[in-house]
């Protein structure tokens, strides 16, 4: 519907204009009235109607002045000037401001009808032209963004176009649906950050190889994005139907120059390709988590490494050394993460590793009737997994099944292994639900056993281990408190302060000062 404003100082004329035509049938709706020129101008600026029926003689401001000031403030809509015969000179002046329609009072129904029909046709044509221009503009912008992302843009020429993404800072974000079984993502990026993107000043977006790519522009949107990441980083698992529950997000570094945007894009893209290495329920991954270039190697998949891991894991399984099995798998995970190999090659390596372990133990324990899955089942399972943690969890479950088949270790020895594991991994993000599968238990049952055997809860025990190690670092090193917090597994230094004071009854700084003097 096209929107109309009626402006005339005579109430009877305004009422007559409302009733003279069936505006809705003609595709119009009347959004307001004004009885003087000043009110008419204000409504034009505030409401931006498509059409204004405007009396030439108005109190406070003449109609011609209303037109003039409205045009100066950017109003692009249509005017129909209403006047008496003696006001024609004003109508002539209005023409200079782009007023094409002039009707004399009293208004004739047929004349007004033909005029508004003609205006409706012009408005429709204008809308089609604007839509076509916008489509071409979007296509041009998309091509430019593609060239910028892939470092193929002519930056000197680009500076002289209206499509130049001018800002003081840039960052590239790529997002896709989190669940591989979902049909589509259910949230727009602007919904996530609770921002608007008027005139594309906050971010630009483009689809590249079926990936949704965003170019964040300026300090405001970058700060909003950082707050977004920090908020969901505090959630161990996104709530059902929350925005992050449906999305997986990667992001490159922040850059100051348009010429460096491609660096941020390449990092975000590489992270998307490395999604295989993400943890359970991990929805975001940033450039900080990329392996260092000088640390990347591709020799982990060699035959000698396959045999080495096979021997280690087979030996630990036979000895029921769950802790060593867990640590070996952790080392394997790290080595694969640092590898520059393709994901299909890594899956093939892991398949060969499990089949080699199966073959070796089947030969050694042929009388144990170990319920191994068939080779085709193993191959299908590993090749169809989206994440490395799924495969390693499968290994853990299988190895636990083997250990139970060839022996029956007590819960006491398992608890010793768990405590040993904590003592050597307290600096990592240890959670009960992650440890439990490593030792063949569900998290709820293991929590109860742990509390009963150790005499305190799992999280309390980890906190005490971390605080004890932090006390050593406070006395024996010159590390800053926030550095010590990170080394013992606390990402938030304020949270570390709270925990330290709870268990030591003084702040880290006070503890250091008191014990350094001894």
C-alpha positions in Angstrom: 0.0 0.0 0.0 1.2 3.5 -0.8 1.1 5.9 2.1 -0.7 9.3 1.9 -0.5 12.5 4.0 -3.3 15.1 3.7 -2.4 18.7 4.6 -5.0 21.5 4.4 -6.0 24.1 6.9 -9.7 23.5 6.4 -11.2 20.5 8.2 -14.0 20.1 5.8 -11.6 19.8 2.9 -9.5 17.2 4.7 -12.6 15.2 5.5 -13.8 15.5 1.9 -10.4 14.2 0.6 -10.7 11.2 2.9 -14.1 10.3 1.5 -14.0 11.4 -2.1 -12.2 8.2 -3.3 -11.9 4.6 -2.2 -8.2 4.9 -1.3 -7.7 1.3 -0.2 -9.1 0.0 -3.5 -6.6 2.2 -5.3 -3.7 0.8 -3.3 -3.3 3.7 -0.8 -3.7 4.2 2.9 -4.0 7.6 4.7 -1.4 7.8 7.4 -2.2 11.2 8.8 -3.4 14.8 8.5 -1.9 18.3 9.1 -3.7 21.6 9.5 -0.7 23.9 9.1 2.6 23.9 7.1 4.9 23.4 10.1 3.0 20.2 11.1 2.9 19.0 7.5 6.7 19.4 7.1 7.3 17.5 10.4 5.0 14.6 9.4 6.7 14.4 6.0 10.1 14.1 7.6 9.0 11.7 10.3 6.6 9.5 8.3 8.1 9.7 4.7 4.8 9.2 2.9 4.7 8.2 -0.7 2.2 11.0 -1.6 1.3 14.3 0.0 -1.9 16.2 -0.9 -0.8 19.7 0.1 -2.7 23.0 0.2 -0.6 25.9 -1.3 -1.9 28.4 1.3 -1.2 27.1 4.8 -0.8 28.8 8.2 2.7 29.0 9.7 4.3 27.9 6.5 3.2 28.1 2.9 2.9 24.9 0.9 5.7 26.0 -1.5 8.0 26.4 1.5 7.0 23.0 2.8 8.0 21.4 -0.5 11.2 23.4 -0.6 12.3 22.3 3.0 11.2 18.7 2.5 13.3 18.4 -0.7 16.3 20.0 1.1 16.0 17.3 3.8 15.9 14.5 1.2 12.3 13.7 0.8 11.8 12.0 -2.6 8.0 11.3 -2.5 5.2 12.8 -4.7 3.3 16.0 -4.1 -0.2 17.0 -5.4 -0.6 20.8 -4.9 -4.1 22.0 -4.1 -4.9 25.6 -4.7 -7.4 28.2 -6.0 -7.1 29.8 -9.5 -5.4 32.9 -8.0 -2.6 30.8 -6.6 -1.3 29.5 -9.9 1.9 31.6 -9.5 2.7 29.5 -6.4 2.1 26.3 -8.3 4.6 27.4 -10.9 7.2 28.0 -8.2 6.5 24.5 -6.8 7.3 23.0 -10.2 10.9 24.1 -9.6 11.0 21.7 -6.7 9.8 18.7 -8.6 6.1 19.0 -8.1 4.4 17.5 -11.2 0.7 17.6 -10.1 -1.5 20.6 -9.6 -5.2 20.5 -8.9 -7.5 23.5 -8.4 -10.2 23.7 -5.8 -12.9 22.6 -5.6 -11.4 19.2 -6.4 -13.2 17.1 -9.0 -13.4 13.5 -8.3 -12.5 12.2 -11.8 -9.5 14.5 -12.0 -8.2 13.4 -8.6 -8.9 9.8 -9.5 -6.8 9.9 -12.7 -4.1 11.8 -11.0 -3.6 9.3 -8.1 -3.8 6.4 -10.6 -1.0 8.0 -12.6 1.0 8.5 -9.5 0.5 4.9 -8.4 1.9 3.8 -11.8 4.9 6.1 -11.4 5.5 4.8 -7.8 5.3 1.2 -9.1 7.8 1.9 -11.8 10.1 3.7 -9.4 10.0 0.7 -7.0 10.8 -1.7 -9.9 13.8 0.5 -11.0 15.0 0.8 -7.4 14.7 -3.0 -6.9 16.7 -3.6 -10.1 19.3 -1.1 -9.1 19.6 -2.7 -5.7 20.0 -6.1 -7.2 22.8 -4.8 -9.5 24.4 -3.0 -6.5 24.2 -6.2 -4.4 25.8 -8.2 -7.2 28.5 -5.7 -7.6 29.1 -5.6 -3.9 29.2 -9.4 -3.8 31.9 -9.5 -6.5 33.9 -6.8 -4.8 33.7 -8.7 -1.4 34.8 -11.9 -3.1 37.8 -10.2 -4.6 38.7 -8.7 -1.2 38.4 -12.0 0.6 40.5 -13.8 -2.0 43.0 -10.9 -2.3 42.2 -10.2 -5.9 40.8 -6.6 -5.5 42.2 -3.5 -7.1 42.4 -1.6 -3.9 43.5 1.7 -5.5 40.5 1.7 -7.8 38.2 0.5 -5.1 38.8 3.5 -2.9 36.9 5.7 -5.4 33.7 3.7 -5.4 30.7 3.9 -3.0 31.2 0.1 -2.3 34.5 0.6 -0.5 34.2 -1.0 3.0 35.7 2.0 4.8 36.4 1.3 8.5 39.2 1.4 11.1 39.0 -2.3 11.9 37.8 -5.4 10.1 37.2 -9.1 11.0 35.9 -12.0 9.0 33.4 -14.4 10.5 32.1 -17.6 8.8 29.1 -19.5 10.1 27.1 -22.6 9.2 24.5 -24.8 10.8 25.9 -26.6 13.9 24.0 -29.9 13.3 24.9 -31.7 10.1 21.3 -33.0 10.1 19.6 -29.6 10.3 18.1 -28.1 7.2 19.1 -24.5 7.8 20.3 -22.0 10.3 17.5 -20.5 12.3 19.1 -17.1 13.3 20.4 -14.2 11.4 23.7 -12.7 12.5 22.1 -9.4 13.4 19.7 -11.3 15.7 22.6 -12.8 17.5 24.4 -9.6 18.2 21.2 -7.6 18.8 22.2 -4.9 16.4 20.9 -3.3 13.2 22.8 -3.0 10.0 21.4 0.2 8.5 23.2 1.2 5.3 25.5 -1.8 5.7 27.7 0.2 8.1 28.2 -2.6 10.6 28.9 -5.6 8.4 28.7 -7.0 4.8 27.8 -10.5 4.0 28.5 -12.8 1.1 28.1 -16.5 0.3 31.3 -18.2 -0.9 31.3 -21.9 -1.7 28.1 -22.4 0.3 29.7 -20.7 3.3 28.0 -17.6 4.9 30.9 -15.1 5.2 30.6 -11.9 7.2 32.9 -8.9 7.1 32.6 -7.0 10.4 33.4 -3.3 10.1 34.4 -0.9 12.9 35.0 -1.0 16.6 31.3 -1.1 17.6 30.4 -4.3 15.8 33.8 -5.9 16.7 33.1 -5.2 20.4 29.6 -6.6 20.2 31.0 -9.8 18.6 33.6 -10.1 21.3 30.9 -9.8 24.0 28.9 -12.4 22.1 31.8 -14.8 22.2 32.5 -14.2 25.9 28.9 -14.8 26.8 28.7 -18.2 25.1 32.2 -19.1 26.2 30.9 -19.1 29.8 28.2 -21.6 28.9 29.4 -25.1 29.0 26.6 -26.2 26.7 24.3 -23.8 24.7 20.7 -24.1 25.9 18.2 -25.7 23.6 16.7 -23.3 21.1 19.3 -20.6 22.0 20.9 -18.8 19.0 24.3 -20.6 19.4 22.5 -24.0 19.6 21.9 -23.9 15.8 25.2 -22.3 14.6 28.9 -23.1 14.3 31.1 -20.0 14.0 34.7 -19.4 13.0 36.5 -16.1 13.0 39.9 -14.8 11.8 42.0 -12.1 13.4 41.2 -8.4 13.5 43.0 -6.3 10.9 43.4 -2.6 10.4 43.7 -2.4 6.6 41.4 -3.5 3.8 44.3 -5.1 2.1 44.7 -7.5 5.0 41.1 -8.7 5.1 42.0 -11.7 3.1 44.3 -12.9 6.0 41.3 -12.9 8.4 39.2 -14.7 5.8 41.8 -17.4 5.2 42.1 -18.1 8.9 38.3 -18.3 9.4 38.1 -20.7 6.3 40.9 -22.9 7.6 39.2 -23.2 10.9 36.0 -24.2 9.2 37.9 -26.9 7.4 39.4 -28.0 10.8 36.0 -28.3 12.5 36.9 -32.0 12.7 39.1 -31.2 15.7 36.5 -29.4 17.7 35.3 -30.6 21.1 31.9 -31.8 22.0 29.3 -28.9 22.0 32.0 -26.5 20.8 30.2 -23.9 18.7 32.9 -21.3 18.1 36.6 -21.4 17.2 38.9 -18.5 16.5 42.3 -17.8 15.0 44.0 -18.2 18.4 43.4 -21.9 18.2 45.2 -22.4 14.9 48.4 -24.4 15.3 51.6 -22.4 14.8 53.0 -22.7 11.3 56.4 -23.8 12.6 54.6 -26.5 14.7 52.7 -28.1 11.8 54.0 -31.4 10.5 52.7 -34.2 8.4 54.8 -37.2 9.5 52.3 -38.4 12.1 50.6 -40.6 9.6 53.7 -42.6 8.7 53.7 -46.4 9.2 56.3 -46.4 12.0 54.0 -44.1 14.0 51.0 -46.3 13.4 53.0 -49.3 14.7 54.3 -47.2 17.7 50.8 -46.2 18.8 49.5 -49.8 18.2 52.2 -51.2 20.5 51.6 -48.6 23.2 47.9 -48.9 23.3 47.9 -52.7 23.1 50.3 -52.9 26.0 48.3 -50.5 28.2 45.1 -52.4 27.4 46.6 -55.7 28.4 47.8 -54.1 31.7 44.5 -52.4 32.2 46.3 -49.1 32.5 43.4 -46.8 31.8 45.3 -43.7 32.6 48.1 -44.5 30.2 45.5 -45.3 27.5 43.8 -42.0 28.1 47.1 -40.1 28.0 48.2 -41.9 24.8 45.0 -41.0 23.1 45.4 -37.4 24.3 48.9 -37.3 22.8 47.6 -38.8 19.5 44.8 -36.2 19.4 47.5 -33.4 19.9 49.7 -34.9 17.2 46.8 -35.2 14.7 45.8 -31.6 15.5 49.3 -30.4 14.6 49.3 -32.4 11.4 48.8 -30.7 8.1 47.2 -33.9 6.7 43.7 -34.1 5.1 40.9 -35.3 7.3 40.2 -38.4 5.1 43.8 -39.4 5.5 43.6 -39.0 9.3 40.4 -41.1 9.3 42.2 -43.8 7.3 45.2 -43.7 9.8 42.8 -44.1 12.7 41.0 -47.0 11.0 44.3 -48.8 10.4 45.3 -48.2 14.0 42.2 -49.8 15.5 42.3 -52.7 13.0 45.9 -53.3 13.9 45.1 -53.3 17.7 42.2 -55.7 17.0 44.3 -58.1 15.1 47.1 -58.1 17.7 44.8 -58.7 20.7 42.6 -61.2 18.9 45.8 -63.2 18.3 47.0 -62.9 21.9 43.6 -63.5 23.5 42.0 -65.9 21.1 40.3 -67.8 23.9 38.9 -64.6 25.6 36.1 -64.3 23.0 36.5 -60.5 22.8 33.3 -59.1 21.2 35.0 -57.1 18.6 32.8 -55.4 15.9 33.3 -56.5 12.3 35.9 -54.8 10.2 33.3 -53.3 7.9 31.4 -51.9 10.9 34.6 -50.3 12.2 35.5 -48.8 8.8 32.0 -47.4 8.3 31.8 -45.9 11.8 35.1 -44.0 11.6 34.7 -42.8 8.1 31.2 -41.4 8.8 32.2 -39.4 11.9 32.2 -35.6 11.7 34.6 -35.1 14.7 37.8 -36.5 16.0 36.4 -36.7 19.6 33.7 -39.1 18.4 36.3 -41.5 17.1 38.5 -41.2 20.2 35.5 -41.8 22.4 34.7 -44.9 20.3 38.3 -46.1 20.8 38.0 -45.5 24.6 34.7 -47.5 24.8 36.2 -50.3 22.7 39.4 -50.5 24.7 37.3 -50.6 28.0 35.3 -53.4 26.5 38.5 -55.3 25.7 40.0 -54.7 29.2 36.8 -56.0 30.8 36.9 -59.1 28.5 40.5 -60.0 29.4 40.4 -58.9 33.1 38.3 -57.4 35.9 40.1 -54.4 37.6 38.6 -53.1 40.8 37.0 -49.7 41.2 39.9 -48.7 43.5 42.5 -49.0 40.8 40.3 -47.0 38.4 40.1 -44.2 41.0 43.9 -44.2 41.4 44.1 -43.8 37.6 41.6 -41.0 37.6 43.4 -39.1 40.3 46.7 -39.6 38.5 45.1 -38.2 35.3 43.8 -35.1 37.2 47.3 -34.5 38.7 48.8 -34.4 35.2 45.9 -32.6 33.4 44.6 -30.1 36.0 45.7 -27.2 33.7 43.2 -28.2 31.1 39.4 -27.8 30.9 38.7 -31.0 32.9 35.1 -31.9 33.3 33.5 -35.0 34.9 31.5 -35.8 31.7 34.7 -35.8 29.7 36.7 -37.9 32.0 34.0 -40.5 32.8 34.0 -42.2 29.3 37.8 -42.5 29.4 37.5 -44.8 32.3 34.4 -46.7 31.3 31.7 -44.9 33.4 28.9 -42.5 32.9 29.4 -39.2 34.6 26.6 -39.5 37.2 27.9 -42.9 38.5 31.5 -41.8 38.4 30.7 -38.7 40.4 29.1 -40.8 43.2 32.0 -43.2 43.3 34.5 -40.4 43.3 32.9 -38.6 46.2 32.6 -41.9 48.2 36.2 -43.0 47.6 38.0 -39.6 47.8 35.7 -37.9 50.4 34.9 -34.8 48.5 33.3 -33.8 45.2 35.0 -34.0 41.8 35.0 -30.2 41.2 36.2 -29.5 44.8 39.1 -31.9 44.3 40.2 -30.3 41.1 40.0 -26.8 42.6 42.2 -28.0 45.5 44.8 -29.5 43.1 44.8 -26.3 41.0 45.1 -24.1 44.1 48.0 -26.2 45.5 49.9 -25.9 42.3 49.2 -22.2 42.1 50.7 -21.8 45.6 53.9 -23.4 44.4 54.0 -21.0 41.4 53.4 -18.0 43.6 56.3 -18.8 45.8 58.8 -20.3 43.3 58.3 -18.0 40.3 57.9 -14.4 39.4 54.9 -15.0 37.2 52.0 -12.5 37.3 48.9 -13.7 39.1 46.8 -13.8 35.8 49.6 -15.9 34.2 49.5 -18.3 37.1 45.7 -18.5 36.9 46.0 -19.6 33.2 48.7 -22.1 34.0 46.6 -23.9 36.6 43.4 -24.0 34.4 41.5 -20.8 35.3 40.6 -18.7 32.3 39.1 -15.9 34.4 41.5 -14.3 36.9 38.7 -13.0 39.0 37.3 -16.5 39.4 40.8 -17.7 40.4 40.9 -15.0 43.0 37.6 -16.1 44.4 38.6 -19.8 44.5 42.0 -19.1 46.0 40.6 -17.0 48.8 38.0 -19.6 49.5 40.6 -22.4 50.1 43.5 -20.3 51.4 41.7 -17.6 53.3 43.9 -14.9 51.7 44.4 -13.4 48.3 47.2 -14.7 45.9 49.2 -11.5 46.4 48.9 -11.8 50.2 50.0 -15.4 50.1 53.0 -14.6 47.9 54.1 -11.7 50.1 53.8 -13.8 53.3 55.6 -16.9 52.0 58.3 -15.2 50.0 59.6 -13.7 53.2 60.1 -17.1 54.8 
